[in-house]
């Protein structure tokens, strides 16, 4: 609990003391909530810095992403005071961002520009919630409509082909990718698995995540939604994990219960190593270029839903807080489902087609007889 004494200046008349105290109390409350003294000179950059400092519930990697995005927009709006920010200024910022080049030397796509605007909007929405702004000007920006990109999910025959490739990988990588396919765990969650997270019956406790954060190295935190969950690995994967344990022990290591599963004598394997190796595997075996490590998670989610797993169970296994994200992301028909639907309709219309053909043949026979 924070407190502060309000000193009323002597020049304030008695009839105005109550109003003065209310005004100062409101100003102090904003300072406690926002971490800064807000006035007409508060710039977007100043407020954004205080906003970042208060977002302690986000993972370090998420915060680093917000910080990078804000540093990109500061040259355009950082020096503008909050009360002077207007939709037109933000539209001009977006126009300038569209001229920026990505790592391939191409102009930023509209979806990326939209992400920058969303981060700016989050800051301004916080200022609105704290009664510093009357409205969020980012909500009034006229932007180009961004079509949500539908994730391309591998078909079962592609995953069977990938499985054959994975089974030829060194044991460490084989176990990592098989666990990813059969549990849908995120990369960071897999990298944070320890031997004491394994339990009887193939149960695995997922409670941490290890990620690479620019400027901070490898950072360990809780899971994305800060919840612990339990997943179950198939018996085959469980056996491979046992082989991995023996391989590490034969290498002369003393394995402790809290040691990372995916590690070598030099320590935990860097998360990027798993991403890069899988990309090379994709390229070598002619998989689509847009496939990545997270594609294994997409397949897991889609496979569950197509095989009648309830949305609630699927959401819990994937570590989603509820089913809404699952429904938005994965509950779209894949090509195989569309082909099945077409087959059902084909079977339904075939009798009518056969009947029409028979009538036509009968009419032709009647005509030839006449």
Residue frames relative to the residue before (quaternion, step in Angstrom):
aa qw qx qy qz dx dy dz
X 1.0000 0.0000 0.0000 0.0000 0.00 0.00 0.00
X 0.1793 -0.7815 0.5911 0.0882 3.58 -0.76 1.07
X 0.0017 -0.7959 0.6052 -0.0167 3.59 -1.06 0.72
X 0.0126 -0.7792 0.6266 -0.0075 3.52 -1.24 0.51
X 0.4181 -0.7009 0.5225 0.2468 3.55 -1.08 0.76
X 0.2686 -0.7456 0.5897 0.1553 3.55 -0.99 0.89
X 0.1699 -0.7772 0.6009 0.0778 3.57 -0.67 1.13
X 0.2616 -0.7758 0.5585 0.1333 3.54 -0.70 1.12
X 0.4366 -0.7025 0.4903 0.2746 3.62 -0.66 1.04
X 0.5928 -0.6096 0.3994 0.3427 3.55 -1.09 0.73
X 0.6533 0.5435 -0.3313 0.4100 3.60 1.07 -0.65
X 0.5412 0.5972 -0.4198 0.4174 3.62 1.24 -0.16
X 0.3906 -0.7250 0.5088 0.2507 3.63 -0.65 1.02
X 0.6698 -0.5230 0.3439 0.3994 3.59 -1.20 0.54
X 0.6761 0.5069 -0.3100 0.4356 3.60 0.95 -0.84
X 0.7183 0.4347 -0.2579 0.4781 3.61 1.24 -0.36
X 0.4189 0.7340 -0.4587 0.2746 3.59 1.30 -0.05
X 0.6656 0.5190 -0.3153 0.4340 3.60 0.85 -0.95
X 0.6611 0.4989 -0.3058 0.4696 3.59 0.93 -0.89
X 0.6372 0.5310 -0.3250 0.4544 3.58 1.03 -0.83
X 0.6576 0.5095 -0.3069 0.4624 3.60 0.93 -0.91
X 0.6454 0.5164 -0.3234 0.4606 3.60 0.96 -0.86
X 0.6599 0.5199 -0.3031 0.4498 3.56 0.96 -0.90
X 0.6818 0.4808 -0.2820 0.4738 3.57 0.93 -0.93
X 0.6231 0.5414 -0.3364 0.4533 3.58 1.06 -0.77
X 0.6510 0.5086 -0.3126 0.4688 3.57 0.99 -0.83
X 0.6529 0.5125 -0.3121 0.4623 3.58 0.97 -0.85
X 0.6618 0.5011 -0.3022 0.4686 3.59 0.99 -0.86
X 0.6244 0.5395 -0.3419 0.4496 3.58 1.03 -0.76
X 0.6376 0.5169 -0.3233 0.4710 3.59 1.01 -0.82
X 0.6413 0.5246 -0.3291 0.4530 3.56 1.00 -0.79
X 0.6519 0.5088 -0.3179 0.4639 3.59 0.97 -0.86
X 0.6934 0.4816 -0.2767 0.4590 3.57 0.97 -0.89
X 0.7828 0.3651 -0.1704 0.4741 3.57 0.89 -0.96
X 0.4266 -0.7256 0.4571 0.2874 3.58 1.19 -0.32
X 0.7581 0.2675 -0.1834 0.5657 3.60 1.20 0.30
X 0.5012 -0.6196 0.5122 0.3202 3.53 -1.31 0.36
X 0.1783 -0.8116 0.5510 0.0770 3.56 -0.43 1.23
X 0.1555 0.7560 -0.6296 0.0891 3.55 -0.96 0.90
X 0.7598 -0.3936 0.2567 0.4492 3.57 -1.29 -0.08
X 0.6802 0.4883 -0.2907 0.4631 3.61 1.21 -0.29
X 0.4416 0.7006 -0.4577 0.3234 3.61 1.27 0.01
X 0.2482 -0.7883 0.5485 0.1268 3.56 -0.64 1.13
X 0.6691 -0.4842 0.3718 0.4238 3.55 -1.28 0.30
X 0.6602 0.5172 -0.3197 0.4409 3.59 0.91 -0.87
X 0.6411 0.5214 -0.3274 0.4581 3.59 0.97 -0.80
X 0.6982 0.4606 -0.2816 0.4702 3.55 0.87 -0.93
X 0.6284 0.5407 -0.3358 0.4471 3.59 1.03 -0.78
X 0.6257 0.5367 -0.3362 0.4555 3.59 1.04 -0.76
X 0.6711 0.4743 -0.2991 0.4850 3.58 0.96 -0.84
X 0.6091 0.5501 -0.3439 0.4562 3.60 1.11 -0.70
X 0.6502 0.5170 -0.3157 0.4587 3.57 0.92 -0.90
X 0.6622 0.5286 -0.3092 0.4318 3.57 0.92 -0.90
X 0.7006 0.4728 -0.2649 0.4641 3.59 1.16 -0.56
X 0.6033 0.5869 -0.3585 0.4037 3.60 1.23 -0.25
X 0.0910 0.8497 -0.5115 0.0898 3.56 0.76 1.04
X 0.6039 0.5822 -0.3606 0.4079 3.61 1.20 -0.31
X 0.6047 0.5560 -0.3616 0.4411 3.60 1.26 -0.22
X 0.5548 -0.5756 0.4778 0.3641 3.55 -1.27 0.48
X 0.6466 -0.5402 0.3705 0.3909 3.57 -1.20 0.54
X 0.6520 0.5190 -0.3233 0.4483 3.59 0.98 -0.79
X 0.6365 0.5216 -0.3225 0.4678 3.58 1.06 -0.76
X 0.6564 0.5051 -0.3023 0.4718 3.57 0.96 -0.90
X 0.6341 0.5256 -0.3335 0.4587 3.59 1.00 -0.79
X 0.6338 0.5304 -0.3245 0.4601 3.57 1.07 -0.73
X 0.6431 0.5089 -0.3158 0.4771 3.58 0.97 -0.86
X 0.6520 0.5244 -0.3199 0.4446 3.58 0.95 -0.90
X 0.6507 0.5122 -0.3186 0.4614 3.60 0.95 -0.86
X 0.6693 0.5010 -0.3058 0.4554 3.58 0.92 -0.87
X 0.6581 0.5041 -0.3146 0.4624 3.57 0.97 -0.81
X 0.6362 0.5295 -0.3348 0.4503 3.59 1.01 -0.72
X 0.6179 0.5299 -0.3423 0.4693 3.58 1.18 -0.51
X 0.7415 0.4173 -0.2412 0.4666 3.62 0.93 -0.82
X 0.4820 0.6916 -0.4346 0.3170 3.63 1.17 -0.36
X 0.6523 0.5185 -0.3546 0.4242 3.68 0.85 -0.77
X 0.7010 0.4599 -0.2687 0.4742 3.60 1.15 -0.50
X 0.8382 0.1042 -0.0218 0.5349 3.63 0.88 -0.87
X 0.4229 0.7504 -0.4477 0.2400 3.61 1.22 -0.17
X 0.7432 0.4177 -0.2263 0.4712 3.60 0.97 -0.80
X 0.5277 0.6232 -0.4132 0.4029 3.59 1.29 -0.05
X 0.4372 -0.6851 0.5085 0.2845 3.59 -0.87 0.90
X 0.6417 -0.5677 0.3580 0.3712 3.55 -1.09 0.75
X 0.7192 0.4601 -0.2693 0.4457 3.57 0.86 -0.91
X 0.6632 0.4731 -0.3166 0.4860 3.60 1.28 -0.02
X 0.4950 0.6571 -0.4379 0.3625 3.59 1.24 -0.12
X 0.0198 -0.7932 0.6074 -0.0389 3.55 -0.82 1.07
X 0.6718 -0.4926 0.3545 0.4247 3.62 -1.17 0.40
X 0.6324 0.5491 -0.3440 0.4245 3.60 0.98 -0.80
X 0.6366 0.5228 -0.3289 0.4619 3.59 1.01 -0.80
X 0.6747 0.4830 -0.2929 0.4751 3.58 0.98 -0.83
X 0.6162 0.5273 -0.3506 0.4684 3.59 1.09 -0.61
X 0.6369 0.5073 -0.3223 0.4828 3.58 1.06 -0.74
X 0.6048 0.5438 -0.3507 0.4641 3.58 1.07 -0.70
X 0.6601 0.5044 -0.3051 0.4655 3.59 0.91 -0.91
X 0.6327 0.5357 -0.3309 0.4508 3.58 1.00 -0.79
X 0.6663 0.4838 -0.2993 0.4820 3.58 1.01 -0.79
X 0.6294 0.5384 -0.3370 0.4477 3.59 1.03 -0.76
X 0.6246 0.5523 -0.3429 0.4328 3.60 1.05 -0.70
X 0.6460 0.5155 -0.3213 0.4623 3.59 1.22 -0.41
X 0.5307 0.6341 -0.4110 0.3839 3.60 1.25 -0.29
X 0.3656 -0.7242 0.5458 0.2096 3.54 -1.22 0.54
X 0.3889 -0.6928 0.5508 0.2559 3.54 -1.10 0.68
X 0.7569 -0.3878 0.2561 0.4594 3.59 -1.26 -0.11
X 0.6786 0.4668 -0.2906 0.4870 3.59 1.18 -0.45
X 0.5540 -0.6314 0.3820 0.3854 3.57 1.29 0.09
X 0.5485 0.6003 -0.3975 0.4253 3.58 1.25 0.28
X 0.5939 -0.5584 0.4234 0.3953 3.62 -1.15 0.48
X 0.5841 -0.5830 0.4253 0.3715 3.57 -1.09 0.66
X 0.4292 -0.6849 0.5199 0.2764 3.56 -0.99 0.81
X 0.6700 -0.5298 0.3439 0.3901 3.55 -1.22 0.48
X 0.6133 0.5578 -0.3546 0.4324 3.58 1.06 -0.70
X 0.6517 0.5049 -0.3143 0.4707 3.61 1.04 -0.75
X 0.6230 0.5233 -0.3326 0.4768 3.58 1.01 -0.82
X 0.6392 0.5359 -0.3168 0.4514 3.56 1.02 -0.85
X 0.6298 0.5352 -0.3376 0.4505 3.61 1.03 -0.72
X 0.6237 0.5221 -0.3374 0.4739 3.59 1.03 -0.79
X 0.6653 0.5021 -0.3015 0.4631 3.57 0.93 -0.92
X 0.6271 0.5399 -0.3383 0.4480 3.60 1.02 -0.74
X 0.6474 0.5049 -0.3236 0.4703 3.59 1.01 -0.76
X 0.6256 0.5136 -0.3251 0.4890 3.58 1.00 -0.81
X 0.6513 0.5299 -0.3092 0.4464 3.57 0.95 -0.88
X 0.6237 0.5428 -0.3420 0.4466 3.60 1.02 -0.76
X 0.6419 0.5111 -0.3153 0.4768 3.60 1.04 -0.79
X 0.7013 0.4724 -0.2699 0.4606 3.56 0.86 -0.99
X 0.6115 0.5406 -0.3507 0.4591 3.58 1.11 -0.63
X 0.6175 0.5290 -0.3348 0.4761 3.57 1.11 -0.68
X 0.6442 0.5077 -0.3192 0.4747 3.60 1.01 -0.79
X 0.6334 0.5132 -0.3278 0.4775 3.58 1.04 -0.71
X 0.6547 0.5207 -0.3140 0.4491 3.59 0.93 -0.89
X 0.7179 0.4165 -0.2391 0.5039 3.57 1.13 -0.66
X 0.5183 -0.6911 0.3788 0.3319 3.57 1.31 0.46
X 0.4176 0.6818 -0.4895 0.3481 3.57 1.13 0.64
X 0.7585 0.1936 -0.1205 0.6105 3.57 1.18 -0.66
X 0.4818 -0.6664 0.4872 0.2940 3.55 -1.09 0.70
X 0.7921 -0.0042 0.0211 0.6100 3.57 1.12 -0.65
X 0.4870 -0.6392 0.5102 0.3065 3.55 -1.29 0.32
X 0.3277 -0.7855 0.4854 0.1997 3.62 -0.31 1.19
X 0.5685 0.6029 -0.3897 0.4016 3.61 1.16 -0.47
X 0.6146 0.5621 -0.3446 0.4331 3.58 1.17 -0.57
X 0.7169 0.4354 -0.2458 0.4859 3.60 1.20 -0.37
X 0.4317 0.6959 -0.4643 0.3374 3.56 1.28 0.25
X 0.3178 -0.7330 0.5720 0.1861 3.54 -0.93 0.96
X 0.0186 0.8286 -0.5561 0.0620 3.55 -0.22 1.25
X 0.5787 -0.5378 0.4676 0.3966 3.51 -1.34 0.11
X 0.5033 -0.6608 0.4626 0.3098 3.56 -0.86 0.93
X 0.2028 -0.7762 0.5896 0.0932 3.56 -0.88 1.02
X 0.2933 -0.7496 0.5689 0.1687 3.54 -0.64 1.11
X 0.4476 -0.6894 0.4988 0.2749 3.55 -0.85 0.99
X 0.3858 -0.7365 0.5130 0.2135 3.53 -0.77 1.09
X 0.3261 -0.7473 0.5491 0.1834 3.53 -0.76 1.07
X 0.4417 -0.7021 0.4914 0.2655 3.54 -0.80 1.05
X 0.3197 -0.7115 0.5880 0.2140 3.55 -0.97 0.85
X 0.1284 -0.8093 0.5724 0.0296 3.54 -0.54 1.20
X 0.4991 -0.6733 0.4450 0.3154 3.62 -0.80 0.92
X 0.4438 -0.6463 0.5482 0.2912 3.55 -1.14 0.66
X 0.6802 -0.5068 0.3333 0.4116 3.56 -1.23 0.40
X 0.6489 0.5182 -0.3415 0.4401 3.61 0.94 -0.77
X 0.6193 0.5305 -0.3455 0.4644 3.61 1.14 -0.64
X 0.6729 0.4932 -0.3016 0.4614 3.55 0.97 -0.85
X 0.6073 0.5307 -0.3637 0.4662 3.60 1.08 -0.59
X 0.6315 0.5149 -0.3198 0.4834 3.57 1.07 -0.77
X 0.6579 0.5037 -0.3088 0.4670 3.60 0.96 -0.88
X 0.6157 0.5562 -0.3486 0.4360 3.58 1.00 -0.80
X 0.6403 0.5192 -0.3281 0.4614 3.59 0.97 -0.81
X 0.6420 0.5121 -0.3182 0.4737 3.59 1.05 -0.76
X 0.6689 0.5154 -0.2984 0.4449 3.57 0.93 -0.94
X 0.6503 0.5401 -0.3213 0.4267 3.58 0.99 -0.80
X 0.6614 0.4757 -0.3019 0.4951 3.58 1.27 -0.25
X 0.5082 0.6511 -0.4127 0.3840 3.59 1.30 -0.01
X 0.6339 -0.4842 0.4157 0.4369 3.61 -1.25 0.30
X 0.6794 -0.5575 0.2944 0.3755 3.55 -1.06 0.81
X 0.6343 0.5493 -0.3404 0.4243 3.61 0.89 -0.88
X 0.7205 0.4249 -0.2462 0.4897 3.57 0.83 -1.00
X 0.5940 0.5723 -0.3607 0.4354 3.56 1.09 -0.70
X 0.6812 0.4802 -0.2879 0.4716 3.57 0.87 -0.96
X 0.6329 0.5463 -0.3339 0.4353 3.59 0.95 -0.87
X 0.7315 0.4333 -0.2543 0.4610 3.60 0.71 -1.06
X 0.6306 0.5206 -0.3440 0.4616 3.61 1.03 -0.70
X 0.6405 0.5099 -0.3216 0.4758 3.59 1.04 -0.76
X 0.6293 0.5321 -0.3317 0.4591 3.57 1.03 -0.77
X 0.6803 0.4965 -0.2929 0.4527 3.59 0.90 -0.93
X 0.7813 0.3935 -0.1866 0.4472 3.58 0.86 -0.97
X 0.7448 0.3435 -0.2318 0.5231 3.61 1.24 -0.04
X 0.3680 -0.7398 0.4907 0.2765 3.60 1.17 -0.47
X 0.3594 0.7488 -0.4931 0.2588 3.61 1.19 0.29
X 0.5072 -0.6345 0.4935 0.3107 3.56 -1.16 0.67
X 0.6819 -0.4976 0.3435 0.4116 3.55 -1.24 0.47
X 0.6920 0.4930 -0.2876 0.4420 3.57 0.80 -1.02
X 0.6390 0.5248 -0.3253 0.4587 3.58 1.08 -0.73
X 0.6353 0.5181 -0.3237 0.4724 3.58 1.03 -0.77
X 0.6756 0.5046 -0.2944 0.4497 3.57 0.91 -0.94
X 0.7032 0.4632 -0.2655 0.4695 3.61 1.15 -0.54
X 0.4413 0.7061 -0.4604 0.3077 3.61 1.24 -0.05
X 0.1384 -0.7639 0.6264 0.0704 3.55 -1.05 0.87
X 0.6557 -0.5279 0.3562 0.4055 3.56 -1.20 0.44
X 0.6862 0.4738 -0.3082 0.4578 3.61 1.00 -0.65
X 0.5259 0.5899 -0.4330 0.4336 3.60 1.26 0.26
X 0.6005 0.5441 -0.3554 0.4659 3.59 1.31 -0.20
X 0.0546 -0.7992 0.5984 -0.0106 3.55 -0.97 0.93
X 0.7165 -0.4478 0.3224 0.4268 3.53 -1.31 0.10
X 0.7875 0.3176 -0.2379 0.4716 3.54 -1.20 0.58
X 0.6101 -0.5825 0.3495 0.4078 3.58 1.21 0.33
X 0.4350 0.7032 -0.4626 0.3197 3.60 1.25 0.17
X 0.0898 -0.7815 0.6172 0.0155 3.55 -1.05 0.88
X 0.2795 -0.7523 0.5740 0.1627 3.58 -0.86 0.97
X 0.1472 -0.7779 0.6087 0.0508 3.56 -0.77 1.10
X 0.1581 0.8325 -0.5102 0.1470 3.58 -0.34 1.20
X 0.7699 0.2716 -0.1679 0.5526 3.62 1.25 -0.23
X 0.1515 -0.7609 0.6215 0.1091 3.52 -1.35 0.19
X 0.1532 -0.7691 0.6150 0.0827 3.57 -1.04 0.85
X 0.0573 0.8134 -0.5728 0.0839 3.56 -0.70 1.06
X 0.4578 -0.6613 0.5276 0.2734 3.52 -1.28 0.51
X 0.0730 -0.8037 0.5905 -0.0093 3.56 -0.62 1.18
X 0.4981 -0.6777 0.4570 0.2895 3.56 -0.76 1.09
X 0.8251 0.1985 -0.1714 0.5004 3.55 -0.78 1.05
X 0.7521 0.3524 -0.2060 0.5174 3.59 1.25 -0.23
X 0.4625 -0.6780 0.4521 0.3492 3.57 1.23 -0.20
X 0.7408 -0.3379 0.2920 0.5018 3.57 -1.09 -0.76
X 0.0751 -0.8019 0.5927 -0.0063 3.56 -0.76 1.09
X 0.1994 -0.7696 0.5949 0.1190 3.58 -0.93 0.88
X 0.0474 0.7878 -0.6093 0.0767 3.54 -0.97 0.92
X 0.6627 -0.4409 0.3789 0.4721 3.54 -1.27 -0.25
X 0.6843 -0.4562 0.3485 0.4497 3.59 -1.26 0.02
X 0.7397 -0.4461 0.2653 0.4283 3.55 -1.28 0.29
X 0.7738 0.2858 -0.1796 0.5361 3.60 0.95 -0.78
X 0.5023 -0.7011 0.3814 0.3326 3.58 1.35 0.44
X 0.5877 0.5585 -0.3820 0.4435 3.59 1.15 0.52
X 0.3848 -0.6801 0.5719 0.2497 3.53 -1.22 0.60
X 0.0054 -0.8009 0.5988 -0.0036 3.58 -0.96 0.81
X 0.3331 -0.7230 0.5674 0.2106 3.55 -1.28 0.29
X 0.0586 -0.7629 0.6433 0.0256 3.55 -0.97 0.94
X 0.3147 -0.7380 0.5665 0.1882 3.57 -1.26 0.33
X 0.2352 -0.7712 0.5764 0.1330 3.57 -0.84 0.98
X 0.5556 -0.6088 0.4425 0.3533 3.61 -1.08 0.66
X 0.6696 -0.5211 0.3523 0.3949 3.55 -1.24 0.49
X 0.6192 0.5560 -0.3475 0.4321 3.60 1.00 -0.80
X 0.6804 0.4765 -0.2867 0.4774 3.58 0.89 -0.95
X 0.6139 0.5473 -0.3403 0.4557 3.57 1.06 -0.76
X 0.6477 0.5121 -0.3134 0.4691 3.59 1.00 -0.83
X 0.6410 0.5175 -0.3233 0.4656 3.58 1.00 -0.83
X 0.6235 0.5273 -0.3456 0.4623 3.60 1.05 -0.72
X 0.6225 0.5314 -0.3372 0.4652 3.56 1.07 -0.71
X 0.6343 0.5178 -0.3218 0.4755 3.57 1.04 -0.78
X 0.6429 0.5254 -0.3235 0.4537 3.57 1.00 -0.83
X 0.6233 0.5379 -0.3345 0.4586 3.58 1.03 -0.80
X 0.6766 0.4849 -0.2931 0.4703 3.58 0.92 -0.91
X 0.6252 0.5397 -0.3389 0.4505 3.58 1.01 -0.78
X 0.6642 0.4922 -0.3038 0.4736 3.59 0.97 -0.86
X 0.6491 0.5104 -0.3195 0.4649 3.58 1.04 -0.77
X 0.6548 0.5146 -0.3157 0.4547 3.60 1.01 -0.79
X 0.6177 0.5491 -0.3447 0.4451 3.58 1.21 -0.46
X 0.6097 -0.5919 0.3387 0.4040 3.58 1.28 0.16
X 0.5040 0.6544 -0.4274 0.3677 3.57 1.26 0.14
X 0.3274 -0.6778 0.6145 0.2360 3.53 -1.25 0.55
X 0.2222 -0.8125 0.5293 0.1015 3.56 -0.34 1.26
X 0.1585 -0.7773 0.6049 0.0697 3.56 -0.78 1.09
X 0.6482 -0.5552 0.3474 0.3884 3.62 -1.09 0.60
X 0.7517 0.3807 -0.2225 0.4904 3.59 1.03 -0.74
X 0.3924 0.6963 -0.5008 0.3321 3.61 1.20 0.45
X 0.5349 -0.6198 0.4655 0.3362 3.55 -1.14 0.64
X 0.5114 -0.6536 0.4651 0.3081 3.57 -1.00 0.84
X 0.7737 0.3157 -0.1645 0.5241 3.55 0.80 -1.05
X 0.3975 0.6912 -0.4870 0.3566 3.52 0.30 1.35
X 0.2859 -0.7176 0.6051 0.1929 3.53 -1.36 0.21
X 0.7304 -0.3780 0.2957 0.4859 3.58 -1.26 -0.20
X 0.6658 0.5021 -0.2954 0.4662 3.58 1.22 -0.48
X 0.6846 -0.4553 0.2943 0.4872 3.60 1.25 -0.08
X 0.7634 -0.3492 0.2543 0.4802 3.60 -1.27 -0.19
X 0.4673 -0.6647 0.5037 0.2934 3.57 -1.03 0.80
X 0.5128 -0.6431 0.4718 0.3177 3.59 -0.98 0.85
X 0.5577 -0.6364 0.4125 0.3375 3.64 -0.85 0.89
X 0.6422 0.5455 -0.3337 0.4227 3.59 0.99 -0.78
X 0.5634 0.6098 -0.3919 0.3963 3.61 1.14 -0.53
X 0.6591 0.4993 -0.3065 0.4715 3.59 1.01 -0.79
X 0.6417 0.5235 -0.3210 0.4594 3.58 1.04 -0.76
X 0.6915 0.4863 -0.2861 0.4511 3.58 0.82 -1.00
X 0.6630 0.5111 -0.3215 0.4425 3.59 0.89 -0.88
X 0.6626 0.4967 -0.3166 0.4626 3.60 0.95 -0.80
X 0.6160 0.5373 -0.3513 0.4566 3.59 1.03 -0.70
X 0.6424 0.5056 -0.3237 0.4763 3.59 0.99 -0.78
X 0.6345 0.5288 -0.3230 0.4620 3.56 1.05 -0.77
X 0.6224 0.5323 -0.3279 0.4709 3.57 1.03 -0.79
X 0.6892 0.4900 -0.2880 0.4494 3.57 0.82 -1.03
X 0.6590 0.5327 -0.3044 0.4351 3.56 0.92 -0.94
X 0.7855 0.3179 -0.1524 0.5087 3.59 1.04 -0.74
X 0.5392 -0.7006 0.3601 0.2980 3.56 1.25 0.63
X 0.2968 0.7199 -0.5621 0.2788 3.56 0.87 0.97
X 0.6643 -0.5063 0.3509 0.4233 3.62 -1.16 0.46
X 0.5486 -0.6586 0.4045 0.3188 3.63 -0.92 0.85
X 0.6557 0.5266 -0.3323 0.4270 3.62 1.11 -0.49
X 0.5039 0.6373 -0.4426 0.3796 3.61 1.21 -0.05
X 0.0166 0.7824 -0.6210 0.0437 3.56 -1.07 0.82
X 0.7556 -0.3757 0.2555 0.4718 3.58 -1.26 -0.10
X 0.6582 0.5193 -0.3103 0.4481 3.58 0.98 -0.84
X 0.5026 0.6489 -0.4216 0.3854 3.60 1.24 -0.33
X 0.5999 0.5653 -0.3562 0.4401 3.60 1.10 -0.65
X 0.6393 0.5078 -0.3126 0.4855 3.57 1.10 -0.73
X 0.6303 0.5295 -0.3350 0.4585 3.59 1.01 -0.80
X 0.6454 0.5123 -0.3276 0.4623 3.58 0.96 -0.83
X 0.6332 0.5458 -0.3307 0.4380 3.59 0.92 -0.92
X 0.6843 0.4893 -0.2885 0.4572 3.58 0.84 -0.99
X 0.6872 0.4818 -0.2871 0.4617 3.58 0.86 -0.95
X 0.6330 0.5394 -0.3305 0.4462 3.57 0.99 -0.83
X 0.6351 0.5304 -0.3285 0.4554 3.59 0.96 -0.84
X 0.7032 0.4749 -0.2739 0.4528 3.57 0.81 -1.02
X 0.6702 0.4938 -0.3051 0.4625 3.59 0.98 -0.79
X 0.7207 0.3810 -0.2405 0.5269 3.57 1.23 -0.39
X 0.6289 -0.6413 0.2946 0.3263 3.51 1.14 0.93
X 0.3161 0.6937 -0.5648 0.3160 3.59 1.04 0.72
X 0.5053 -0.6569 0.4519 0.3299 3.60 -0.87 0.85
X 0.5941 -0.5903 0.4127 0.3581 3.57 -1.12 0.67
X 0.6320 0.5453 -0.3390 0.4340 3.57 1.04 -0.75
X 0.6662 0.4854 -0.3021 0.4788 3.59 0.92 -0.90
X 0.6430 0.5245 -0.3219 0.4558 3.59 0.95 -0.89
X 0.6551 0.5127 -0.3140 0.4576 3.60 0.94 -0.88
X 0.6561 0.5069 -0.3151 0.4618 3.60 0.98 -0.81
X 0.6553 0.5087 -0.3149 0.4612 3.59 0.96 -0.82
X 0.7091 0.4570 -0.2518 0.4743 3.58 1.04 -0.80
X 0.4702 -0.6915 0.4359 0.3328 3.58 1.23 -0.28
X 0.4088 0.6803 -0.4989 0.3481 3.57 1.08 0.72
X 0.5510 -0.6347 0.4292 0.3306 3.57 -1.02 0.78
X 0.7845 -0.0436 0.0408 0.6173 3.59 1.10 -0.70
X 0.6748 -0.5267 0.3447 0.3853 3.58 -1.29 -0.05
X 0.4759 0.7135 -0.4349 0.2745 3.62 1.20 -0.28
X 0.6726 0.4732 -0.3072 0.4788 3.61 0.88 -0.89
X 0.6111 0.5581 -0.3373 0.4486 3.56 1.03 -0.80
X 0.6816 0.4932 -0.2836 0.4601 3.57 0.91 -0.95
X 0.6717 0.4952 -0.3034 0.4599 3.58 0.97 -0.82
X 0.7584 0.4318 -0.2055 0.4430 3.56 0.95 -0.90
X 0.8412 0.2511 -0.0837 0.4714 3.56 0.80 -0.99
X 0.6479 0.5449 -0.3370 0.4119 3.59 1.10 -0.43
X 0.4398 0.6224 -0.5232 0.3813 3.55 0.71 1.11
X 0.5389 -0.6630 0.4020 0.3294 3.59 -0.89 0.84
X 0.3266 -0.7253 0.5740 0.1945 3.54 -0.96 0.89
X 0.7232 -0.4481 0.2976 0.4332 3.57 -1.27 0.28
X 0.6506 0.5201 -0.3315 0.4431 3.58 0.93 -0.85
X 0.6468 0.5094 -0.3193 0.4692 3.59 0.99 -0.80
X 0.6405 0.5148 -0.3253 0.4679 3.58 1.02 -0.77
X 0.6434 0.5143 -0.3234 0.4658 3.57 1.02 -0.78
X 0.6288 0.5229 -0.3330 0.4693 3.59 1.04 -0.74
X 0.6422 0.5180 -0.3227 0.4638 3.58 0.99 -0.83
X 0.6435 0.5167 -0.3188 0.4660 3.57 1.01 -0.83
X 0.6407 0.5299 -0.3251 0.4506 3.58 1.03 -0.79
X 0.6280 0.5345 -0.3307 0.4589 3.57 1.01 -0.82
X 0.6782 0.4769 -0.2904 0.4779 3.57 0.91 -0.90
X 0.6183 0.5471 -0.3475 0.4446 3.57 1.06 -0.74
X 0.6548 0.5031 -0.3068 0.4734 3.56 1.01 -0.84
X 0.6519 0.5302 -0.3137 0.4422 3.57 1.10 -0.72
X 0.7458 0.4008 -0.2326 0.4786 3.59 0.95 -0.83
X 0.5023 0.6870 -0.4242 0.3095 3.61 1.19 -0.38
X 0.6487 0.5101 -0.3513 0.4422 3.68 0.84 -0.79
X 0.6436 0.5126 -0.3293 0.4633 3.60 0.99 -0.77
X 0.6345 0.5227 -0.3199 0.4710 3.56 1.06 -0.78
X 0.6525 0.5129 -0.3108 0.4632 3.58 0.97 -0.87
X 0.6543 0.5176 -0.3081 0.4572 3.55 0.97 -0.89
X 0.6518 0.5069 -0.3162 0.4673 3.58 0.97 -0.83
X 0.6404 0.5251 -0.3241 0.4573 3.56 1.01 -0.80
X 0.6537 0.5118 -0.3126 0.4615 3.59 0.98 -0.84
X 0.6389 0.5130 -0.3346 0.4654 3.60 0.99 -0.76
X 0.6442 0.5266 -0.3206 0.4527 3.55 0.99 -0.88
X 0.6584 0.5022 -0.3083 0.4682 3.60 0.98 -0.85
X 0.6461 0.5176 -0.3202 0.4606 3.55 1.00 -0.81
X 0.6461 0.5119 -0.3201 0.4670 3.61 0.96 -0.79
X 0.6445 0.5221 -0.3247 0.4545 3.56 1.01 -0.83
X 0.6497 0.5085 -0.3158 0.4685 3.60 1.02 -0.78
X 0.6420 0.5248 -0.3163 0.4608 3.56 1.01 -0.87
X 0.6566 0.5192 -0.3020 0.4562 3.56 0.98 -0.84
X 0.6790 0.4899 -0.3038 0.4546 3.59 0.94 -0.85
X 0.6235 0.5245 -0.3417 0.4684 3.59 1.11 -0.66
X 0.6558 0.5185 -0.3107 0.4522 3.59 0.93 -0.87
